[in-house]
Amino acid sequence: MTEYQKQWAMARDELAAALAGAGYPEELADLMARHLKSPKAIGRMTDYVRHGYARSMEMLADEMLAISADAEAWREKKESQEAQAKYNEYLYRRRMNPDDP
């Protein structure tokens, strides 16, 4: 098991404990963890449950979707920044060496 997998499993277990403590089924943690994908996102969901904001299953689902959308937007932003950096590097090289293809 890789270090990332260990972190993910620990985050999932913490979410399961928080859900059980709030009166929700522990099995829900596995479904949420698979949807959230990263230990950081799972940790955000665990904090939400521990602070008692979730008063219904619908609220849990809404927050899970919001966290997931936020994480996906962050990933897309980072991919875009990386692509922009590579494009800028290409333009810079082209400007410094106009004869190169």
KEMIFI-109511 format. One record per atom (N, C-alpha, C, CB): residue number from 1; residue in one letter; atom name; z, x, y. Coordinates in nm, 2 decimals, decimal comma. Glycine has a CB too. Layout:
<dolums>
    n  res  atom       w       u       v
  NUM    a    CA       Z       X       Y
...
</dolums>
This chain:
<dolums>
    n  res  atom       w       u       v
    1    m     N    0,00    0,08   -0,12
    1    m    CA    0,00    0,00    0,00
    1    m     C    0,00    0,09    0,12
    1    m    CB    0,12   -0,10    0,00
    2    t     N   -0,09    0,06    0,22
    2    t    CA   -0,10    0,14    0,34
    2    t     C    0,02    0,10    0,43
    2    t    CB   -0,23    0,12    0,41
    3    e     N    0,03    0,19    0,54
    3    e    CA    0,14    0,16    0,63
    3    e     C    0,12    0,03    0,71
    3    e    CB    0,14    0,28    0,74
    4    y     N   -0,01    0,00    0,74
    4    y    CA   -0,04   -0,12    0,81
    4    y     C   -0,01   -0,24    0,72
    4    y    CB   -0,19   -0,12    0,85
    5    q     N   -0,04   -0,23    0,59
    5    q    CA   -0,01   -0,34    0,50
    5    q     C    0,14   -0,36    0,49
    5    q    CB   -0,07   -0,31    0,36
    6    k     N    0,22   -0,25    0,49
    6    k    CA    0,37   -0,27    0,49
    6    k     C    0,42   -0,33    0,62
    6    k    CB    0,43   -0,13    0,48
    7    q     N    0,36   -0,30    0,73
    7    q    CA    0,40   -0,36    0,86
    7    q     C    0,37   -0,51    0,86
    7    q    CB    0,33   -0,29    0,98
    8    w     N    0,25   -0,54    0,81
    8    w    CA    0,20   -0,68    0,80
    8    w     C    0,30   -0,76    0,71
    8    w    CB    0,06   -0,69    0,75
    9    a     N    0,33   -0,70    0,59
    9    a    CA    0,42   -0,77    0,50
    9    a     C    0,56   -0,79    0,56
    9    a    CB    0,43   -0,70    0,37
   10    m     N    0,61   -0,69    0,63
   10    m    CA    0,74   -0,71    0,69
   10    m     C    0,74   -0,81    0,80
   10    m    CB    0,79   -0,57    0,75
   11    a     N    0,63   -0,82    0,88
   11    a    CA    0,62   -0,92    0,98
   11    a     C    0,61   -1,06    0,92
   11    a    CB    0,50   -0,89    1,07
   12    r     N    0,54   -1,07    0,81
   12    r    CA    0,53   -1,20    0,74
   12    r     C    0,66   -1,24    0,69
   12    r    CB    0,43   -1,19    0,63
   13    d     N    0,74   -1,15    0,63
   13    d    CA    0,87   -1,18    0,58
   13    d     C    0,97   -1,23    0,69
   13    d    CB    0,93   -1,06    0,50
   14    e     N    0,96   -1,16    0,81
   14    e    CA    1,04   -1,20    0,92
   14    e     C    1,00   -1,34    0,97
   14    e    CB    1,03   -1,10    1,04
   15    l     N    0,87   -1,37    0,97
   15    l    CA    0,83   -1,50    1,01
   15    l     C    0,88   -1,61    0,91
   15    l    CB    0,67   -1,51    1,02
   16    a     N    0,87   -1,57    0,78
   16    a    CA    0,92   -1,67    0,68
   16    a     C    1,07   -1,70    0,70
   16    a    CB    0,89   -1,61    0,54
   17    a     N    1,15   -1,59    0,73
   17    a    CA    1,29   -1,61    0,75
   17    a     C    1,32   -1,70    0,87
   17    a    CB    1,36   -1,48    0,76
   18    a     N    1,24   -1,67    0,98
   18    a    CA    1,26   -1,75    1,10
   18    a     C    1,22   -1,90    1,08
   18    a    CB    1,17   -1,69    1,21
   19    l     N    1,11   -1,92    1,01
   19    l    CA    1,07   -2,06    0,98
   19    l     C    1,17   -2,13    0,89
   19    l    CB    0,93   -2,06    0,91
   20    a     N    1,22   -2,06    0,79
   20    a    CA    1,32   -2,12    0,70
   20    a     C    1,45   -2,15    0,78
   20    a    CB    1,36   -2,03    0,58
   21    g     N    1,49   -2,06    0,87
   21    g    CA    1,60   -2,09    0,96
   21    g     C    1,59   -2,20    1,05
   21    g    CB    1,63   -1,96    1,03
   22    a     N    1,46   -2,23    1,09
   22    a    CA    1,43   -2,34    1,18
   22    a     C    1,41   -2,47    1,10
   22    a    CB    1,31   -2,31    1,27
   23    g     N    1,41   -2,47    0,97
   23    g    CA    1,40   -2,59    0,89
   23    g     C    1,25   -2,61    0,84
   23    g    CB    1,44   -2,70    0,97
   24    y     N    1,17   -2,52    0,85
   24    y    CA    1,03   -2,53    0,81
   24    y     C    1,01   -2,46    0,68
   24    y    CB    0,93   -2,48    0,92
   25    p     N    0,91   -2,50    0,60
   25    p    CA    0,89   -2,43    0,47
   25    p     C    0,84   -2,29    0,49
   25    p    CB    0,78   -2,51    0,39
   26    e     N    0,90   -2,20    0,40
   26    e    CA    0,86   -2,06    0,41
   26    e     C    0,72   -2,03    0,38
   26    e    CB    0,95   -1,98    0,31
   27    e     N    0,66   -2,12    0,30
   27    e    CA    0,52   -2,10    0,26
   27    e     C    0,42   -2,11    0,38
   27    e    CB    0,48   -2,21    0,16
   28    l     N    0,47   -2,17    0,48
   28    l    CA    0,39   -2,18    0,60
   28    l     C    0,37   -2,04    0,66
   28    l    CB    0,46   -2,27    0,71
   29    a     N    0,46   -1,95    0,64
   29    a    CA    0,46   -1,82    0,70
   29    a     C    0,33   -1,74    0,65
   29    a    CB    0,58   -1,74    0,67
   30    d     N    0,31   -1,76    0,52
   30    d    CA    0,19   -1,69    0,46
   30    d     C    0,06   -1,74    0,52
   30    d    CB    0,19   -1,70    0,31
   31    l     N    0,05   -1,87    0,54
   31    l    CA   -0,07   -1,92    0,60
   31    l     C   -0,09   -1,88    0,74
   31    l    CB   -0,07   -2,08    0,59
   32    m     N    0,02   -1,88    0,81
   32    m    CA    0,02   -1,84    0,95
   32    m     C   -0,02   -1,69    0,96
   32    m    CB    0,15   -1,87    1,02
   33    a     N    0,05   -1,61    0,88
   33    a    CA    0,02   -1,46    0,88
   33    a     C   -0,12   -1,43    0,86
   33    a    CB    0,12   -1,39    0,79
   34    r     N   -0,18   -1,50    0,76
   34    r    CA   -0,32   -1,47    0,73
   34    r     C   -0,41   -1,51    0,84
   34    r    CB   -0,36   -1,55    0,60
   35    h     N   -0,37   -1,62    0,91
   35    h    CA   -0,46   -1,66    1,03
   35    h     C   -0,44   -1,57    1,15
   35    h    CB   -0,42   -1,81    1,07
   36    l     N   -0,31   -1,52    1,17
   36    l    CA   -0,29   -1,44    1,29
   36    l     C   -0,33   -1,30    1,27
   36    l    CB   -0,14   -1,44    1,31
   37    k     N   -0,34   -1,25    1,15
   37    k    CA   -0,40   -1,12    1,11
   37    k     C   -0,32   -0,99    1,14
   37    k    CB   -0,53   -1,11    1,17
   38    s     N   -0,26   -0,98    1,25
   38    s    CA   -0,19   -0,85    1,29
   38    s     C   -0,04   -0,87    1,29
   38    s    CB   -0,25   -0,80    1,42
   39    p     N    0,03   -0,76    1,27
   39    p    CA    0,18   -0,77    1,27
   39    p     C    0,22   -0,80    1,41
   39    p    CB    0,23   -0,63    1,23
   40    k     N    0,16   -0,76    1,52
   40    k    CA    0,20   -0,79    1,65
   40    k     C    0,19   -0,94    1,68
   40    k    CB    0,11   -0,71    1,76
   41    a     N    0,08   -1,00    1,64
   41    a    CA    0,06   -1,14    1,66
   41    a     C    0,16   -1,22    1,57
   41    a    CB   -0,09   -1,19    1,62
   42    i     N    0,19   -1,18    1,45
   42    i    CA    0,29   -1,24    1,37
   42    i     C    0,42   -1,23    1,43
   42    i    CB    0,29   -1,18    1,23
   43    g     N    0,45   -1,11    1,49
   43    g    CA    0,58   -1,10    1,57
   43    g     C    0,59   -1,19    1,68
   43    g    CB    0,59   -0,95    1,61
   44    r     N    0,48   -1,21    1,75
   44    r    CA    0,49   -1,31    1,87
   44    r     C    0,52   -1,45    1,82
   44    r    CB    0,35   -1,31    1,94
   45    m     N    0,46   -1,48    1,70
   45    m    CA    0,49   -1,62    1,64
   45    m     C    0,63   -1,63    1,60
   45    m    CB    0,39   -1,64    1,52
   46    t     N    0,68   -1,52    1,54
   46    t    CA    0,82   -1,52    1,50
   46    t     C    0,92   -1,54    1,62
   46    t    CB    0,86   -1,38    1,43
   47    d     N    0,89   -1,47    1,73
   47    d    CA    0,97   -1,49    1,85
   47    d     C    0,97   -1,63    1,90
   47    d    CB    0,92   -1,39    1,96
   48    y     N    0,85   -1,69    1,89
   48    y    CA    0,84   -1,83    1,93
   48    y     C    0,92   -1,92    1,85
   48    y    CB    0,69   -1,88    1,92
   49    v     N    0,92   -1,90    1,72
   49    v    CA    1,00   -1,98    1,63
   49    v     C    1,15   -1,96    1,65
   49    v    CB    0,97   -1,95    1,48
   50    r     N    1,19   -1,83    1,66
   50    r    CA    1,33   -1,79    1,68
   50    r     C    1,39   -1,85    1,81
   50    r    CB    1,35   -1,64    1,68
   51    h     N    1,31   -1,86    1,91
   51    h    CA    1,36   -1,91    2,04
   51    h     C    1,37   -2,06    2,04
   51    h    CB    1,27   -1,86    2,15
   52    g     N    1,33   -2,13    1,93
   52    g    CA    1,35   -2,27    1,92
   52    g     C    1,25   -2,36    2,00
   52    g    CB    1,48   -2,31    1,96
   53    y     N    1,14   -2,30    2,04
   53    y    CA    1,04   -2,38    2,11
   53    y     C    0,96   -2,48    2,03
   53    y    CB    0,94   -2,28    2,18
   54    a     N    0,95   -2,45    1,90
   54    a    CA    0,88   -2,54    1,81
   54    a     C    0,96   -2,66    1,77
   54    a    CB    0,82   -2,46    1,69
   55    r     N    0,92   -2,77    1,81
   55    r    CA    1,00   -2,89    1,77
   55    r     C    0,92   -2,98    1,67
   55    r    CB    1,02   -2,98    1,90
   56    s     N    0,80   -2,93    1,64
   56    s    CA    0,72   -3,00    1,53
   56    s     C    0,62   -2,91    1,47
   56    s    CB    0,65   -3,13    1,60
   57    m     N    0,57   -2,95    1,36
   57    m    CA    0,46   -2,87    1,30
   57    m     C    0,34   -2,86    1,39
   57    m    CB    0,42   -2,93    1,16
   58    e     N    0,31   -2,96    1,47
   58    e    CA    0,20   -2,96    1,56
   58    e     C    0,22   -2,85    1,66
   58    e    CB    0,18   -3,09    1,62
   59    m     N    0,34   -2,84    1,71
   59    m    CA    0,37   -2,73    1,81
   59    m     C    0,35   -2,59    1,75
   59    m    CB    0,51   -2,75    1,87
   60    l     N    0,40   -2,58    1,63
   60    l    CA    0,38   -2,45    1,56
   60    l     C    0,23   -2,42    1,55
   60    l    CB    0,44   -2,45    1,42
   61    a     N    0,15   -2,52    1,51
   61    a    CA    0,01   -2,49    1,49
   61    a     C   -0,06   -2,46    1,62
   61    a    CB   -0,06   -2,62    1,43
   62    d     N   -0,02   -2,53    1,73
   62    d    CA   -0,08   -2,51    1,86
   62    d     C   -0,05   -2,36    1,91
   62    d    CB   -0,03   -2,61    1,96
   63    e     N    0,08   -2,32    1,89
   63    e    CA    0,11   -2,19    1,93
   63    e     C    0,04   -2,08    1,85
   63    e    CB    0,27   -2,17    1,92
   64    m     N    0,03   -2,11    1,72
   64    m    CA   -0,04   -2,01    1,63
   64    m     C   -0,19   -2,00    1,68
   64    m    CB   -0,04   -2,06    1,48
   65    l     N   -0,25   -2,11    1,71
   65    l    CA   -0,39   -2,10    1,76
   65    l     C   -0,40   -2,03    1,89
   65    l    CB   -0,45   -2,24    1,77
   66    a     N   -0,30   -2,05    1,98
   66    a    CA   -0,30   -1,99    2,11
   66    a     C   -0,29   -1,84    2,09
   66    a    CB   -0,19   -2,05    2,20
   67    i     N   -0,19   -1,80    2,01
   67    i    CA   -0,17   -1,65    1,99
   67    i     C   -0,30   -1,59    1,92
   67    i    CB   -0,05   -1,63    1,89
   68    s     N   -0,36   -1,66    1,83
   68    s    CA   -0,48   -1,61    1,76
   68    s     C   -0,59   -1,60    1,86
   68    s    CB   -0,52   -1,71    1,65
   69    a     N   -0,61   -1,69    1,95
   69    a    CA   -0,72   -1,69    2,05
   69    a     C   -0,69   -1,57    2,15
   69    a    CB   -0,72   -1,82    2,13
   70    d     N   -0,57   -1,55    2,19
   70    d    CA   -0,53   -1,44    2,28
   70    d     C   -0,56   -1,31    2,21
   70    d    CB   -0,38   -1,45    2,31
   71    a     N   -0,53   -1,29    2,09
   71    a    CA   -0,55   -1,17    2,01
   71    a     C   -0,70   -1,14    2,00
   71    a    CB   -0,49   -1,17    1,88
   72    e     N   -0,78   -1,25    1,97
   72    e    CA   -0,92   -1,24    1,96
   72    e     C   -0,99   -1,20    2,09
   72    e    CB   -0,98   -1,37    1,90
   73    a     N   -0,94   -1,26    2,20
   73    a    CA   -0,99   -1,22    2,33
   73    a     C   -0,96   -1,08    2,37
   73    a    CB   -0,93   -1,31    2,44
   74    w     N   -0,84   -1,03    2,33
   74    w    CA   -0,81   -0,89    2,35
   74    w     C   -0,90   -0,80    2,27
   74    w    CB   -0,66   -0,86    2,31
   75    r     N   -0,93   -0,83    2,14
   75    r    CA   -1,02   -0,75    2,06
   75    r     C   -1,16   -0,75    2,12
   75    r    CB   -1,03   -0,81    1,92
   76    e     N   -1,21   -0,86    2,17
   76    e    CA   -1,34   -0,87    2,23
   76    e     C   -1,35   -0,78    2,36
   76    e    CB   -1,38   -1,01    2,26
   77    k     N   -1,24   -0,79    2,44
   77    k    CA   -1,23   -0,71    2,56
   77    k     C   -1,24   -0,56    2,53
   77    k    CB   -1,11   -0,74    2,64
   78    k     N   -1,17   -0,52    2,42
   78    k    CA   -1,17   -0,38    2,39
   78    k     C   -1,30   -0,33    2,33
   78    k    CB   -1,06   -0,35    2,28
   79    e     N   -1,37   -0,42    2,26
   79    e    CA   -1,50   -0,39    2,21
   79    e     C   -1,60   -0,37    2,32
   79    e    CB   -1,55   -0,49    2,11
   80    s     N   -1,59   -0,46    2,42
   80    s    CA   -1,68   -0,46    2,54
   80    s     C   -1,65   -0,34    2,62
   80    s    CB   -1,65   -0,59    2,62
   81    q     N   -1,53   -0,30    2,64
   81    q    CA   -1,50   -0,18    2,71
   81    q     C   -1,55   -0,05    2,64
   81    q    CB   -1,35   -0,16    2,73
   82    e     N   -1,54   -0,05    2,51
   82    e    CA   -1,60    0,06    2,43
   82    e     C   -1,75    0,07    2,45
   82    e    CB   -1,56    0,05    2,29
   83    a     N   -1,81   -0,04    2,44
   83    a    CA   -1,96   -0,05    2,45
   83    a     C   -2,00   -0,01    2,59
   83    a    CB   -2,01   -0,19    2,42
   84    q     N   -1,93   -0,05    2,69
   84    q    CA   -1,96   -0,02    2,83
   84    q     C   -1,94    0,13    2,85
   84    q    CB   -1,87   -0,09    2,93
   85    a     N   -1,84    0,19    2,80
   85    a    CA   -1,81    0,34    2,81
   85    a     C   -1,93    0,42    2,75
   85    a    CB   -1,68    0,38    2,74
   86    k     N   -1,98    0,37    2,63
   86    k    CA   -2,09    0,44    2,57
   86    k     C   -2,21    0,43    2,65
   86    k    CB   -2,11    0,39    2,43
   87    y     N   -2,24    0,31    2,71
   87    y    CA   -2,36    0,29    2,79
   87    y     C   -2,35    0,38    2,92
   87    y    CB   -2,37    0,14    2,83
   88    n     N   -2,23    0,39    2,98
   88    n    CA   -2,21    0,47    3,10
   88    n     C   -2,24    0,62    3,06
   88    n    CB   -2,07    0,45    3,15
   89    e     N   -2,19    0,66    2,95
   89    e    CA   -2,21    0,80    2,90
   89    e     C   -2,36    0,82    2,89
   89    e    CB   -2,14    0,83    2,77
   90    y     N   -2,43    0,73    2,83
   90    y    CA   -2,57    0,74    2,81
   90    y     C   -2,64    0,75    2,94
   90    y    CB   -2,63    0,62    2,73
   91    l     N   -2,61    0,67    3,04
   91    l    CA   -2,67    0,67    3,17
   91    l     C   -2,64    0,81    3,24
   91    l    CB   -2,62    0,56    3,26
   92    y     N   -2,52    0,85    3,23
   92    y    CA   -2,48    0,98    3,29
   92    y     C   -2,56    1,10    3,23
   92    y    CB   -2,33    1,01    3,27
   93    r     N   -2,57    1,10    3,10
   93    r    CA   -2,65    1,21    3,03
   93    r     C   -2,79    1,20    3,07
   93    r    CB   -2,64    1,20    2,88
   94    r     N   -2,84    1,08    3,09
   94    r    CA   -2,98    1,06    3,12
   94    r     C   -3,01    1,11    3,27
   94    r    CB   -3,02    0,91    3,11
   95    r     N   -2,91    1,08    3,35
   95    r    CA   -2,92    1,13    3,49
   95    r     C   -2,91    1,28    3,50
   95    r    CB   -2,81    1,06    3,58
   96    m     N   -2,83    1,34    3,42
   96    m    CA   -2,81    1,49    3,43
   96    m     C   -2,93    1,56    3,36
   96    m    CB   -2,68    1,53    3,36
   97    n     N   -2,99    1,49    3,26
   97    n    CA   -3,10    1,55    3,19
   97    n     C   -3,22    1,45    3,18
   97    n    CB   -3,06    1,59    3,04
   98    p     N   -3,29    1,44    3,29
   98    p    CA   -3,39    1,33    3,30
   98    p     C   -3,51    1,35    3,20
   98    p    CB   -3,45    1,33    3,44
   99    d     N   -3,53    1,48    3,15
   99    d    CA   -3,64    1,50    3,06
   99    d     C   -3,60    1,46    2,91
   99    d    CB   -3,67    1,65    3,06
  100    d     N   -3,47    1,45    2,88
  100    d    CA   -3,43    1,41    2,75
  100    d     C   -3,46    1,26    2,72
  100    d    CB   -3,28    1,44    2,72
  101    p     N   -3,51    1,22    2,60
  101    p    CA   -3,53    1,08    2,57
  101    p     C   -3,41    1,00    2,56
  101    p    CB   -3,61    1,06    2,45
</dolums>
